[in-house]
Amino acid sequence: MSSSTATTVNGGISFWYAQDGIPAPRAPLPGDASADVVIVGGGYTGLWTAYYLKKAAPFLRITVLEQKFCGYGASGRNGGWLYNGIAGRDRYAKLHGRDAAVRLQRAMNETVGEVVRVAGDEGIDADIHQGGVLEVAYTPAQLGRLKAFHEAELSYGEKDRELYGAVETAERIRVADAVGSTWTPHGARLHPVKLVKGLAAAVEALGVTIHEQTPVTEIRPKHAVTPYGTVRAPYVLRCTEGFTAALKGQRRTWLPMNSSMIATEPLTEAQWEAIGWEGRETLGDMAHAYMYAQRTADGRIALGGRGVPYRFGSRTDNDGRTQAATIEALREILVRFFPALAGVGISHAWSGVLGVPRDWCATVTLDRSTGLGWAGGYVGSGVATTNLAARTLRDLVQQDSGQSGPTELTDLPWVNHKVRNWEPEPLRWLGVHGMYATYRTADRRELAAHSAESSRLARLADRVAGRH
């Protein structure tokens, strides 16, 4: 371990909690109970769903059950990218037609503003800054992918997206060797924990019951089973994302993919002067094993990417600790992007899991015959997608209960999409680790060869993964 990471705080859930504090726990479920809707999972999906359902139908008795505390999972560990990306759009275009996928993308574009609006209405100060999203290319192969990506986004109706060359990119953020970038206004930086804490408080203020420290061990029609009792309700909504595999019968439903992050010490004015980044855009790249970063409200860089991508048997971590090698790898990305930061200290490192369906498609479902619903499989794009998913779940429940008819959201192509299970172990572990080893090799070859052709290795990995 280098001296720069020797004093790094590793784990403790996330830097966001180290900064804002772990909340006092709410009481667990005291025993058997009943509700009109029970929501399993106190992250963004569950809380947004409770919020919109209670707003639409104040008479509903809604109970949220959370195994640790609200925001313990990905909602409290993510990179703070509120943006318009959604997993599975191209597949939905193939299955349902391009117009359907365009409607889905339009809904995602609007969702960024919806989150900002609700945060303002509810007085949630989540350090939101709408600087858009800048994604850069720093090899010829990446530039080819970036231009294709940019054209694809335009074809899905995003007419306000802009394509930049090297000079224009540097005017926004001075990423070393960047040869181009694409920027969309449909994005914002935020503090994940401040958002989830504020949302939980807003939900409680509406009259929703939240029980923390209450793990749900089994979901079945009209029942959410916990060690402390069972909550019975006509609707049971699973909002567990990367922790879904821990539920009875769900081991192979969604794969818990690991993502890791680091946060630097606060940068000096001179360091920011060298980097630029006055617009506070969220920052990504076009590597196969891509990175994501933001300029935090207190003047740090928080940067993430894949470390060890998956734990055997779909296991998840307890406290967010990540491997020393992963910290070093993320630091190398930071310095490659910004050589002037070679000596900067890394204050914190952490990791978490996100939910990955076998076909890499986010979905929202309500089974009208059983009252069981779920949303997730965001593949790392959940900060905004959770909001759209929650509003869609609201409409599905209201439609099923006769409170409303079909809506624009219930007609989106991701509704009631069916996905096959992941392979059993050890095939699951071998496949995921092999896939990311291939992506990293592809990135290294592209960087070394300086060729304009994307690596065939990455295309092979995409096919094996089921991403295309």
Secondary structure, DSSP 8 states (H G I E B T S, - for coil): --HHHHT-EE-SS-HHHHHH----------S-EE-SEEEE--SHHHHHHHHHHHHH-TT--EEEE-SSSTT-SGGGTS--EEE---TTHHHHHHHH-HHHHHHHHHHHHHHHHHHHHHHHHTT-----B---EEEEE-SHHHHHHHHHHHHHHHHTT-TT-EEEEHHHHHHHB--TT--EEEEESSEEE--HHHHHHHHHHHHHHTT-EEE-S----EEETTEEEETTEEEE-SEEEE--GGGGGGSTT-TTTSEEEEEEEEEE----HHHHHHHB-TT--EEEE--SS--EEEE-TTS-EEEEE-SS---GGG---SS----HHHHHHHHHHHHHH-GGGTT--EEEEEEEEEEE-TT---EEEEETTTTEEEEE--TT-HHHHHHHHHHHHHHHHHHHTTS----TTTTSTTBT--------TTHHHHHHHHHHHHHHHHHHHHHHH--SS--HHHHHHHHHHT--
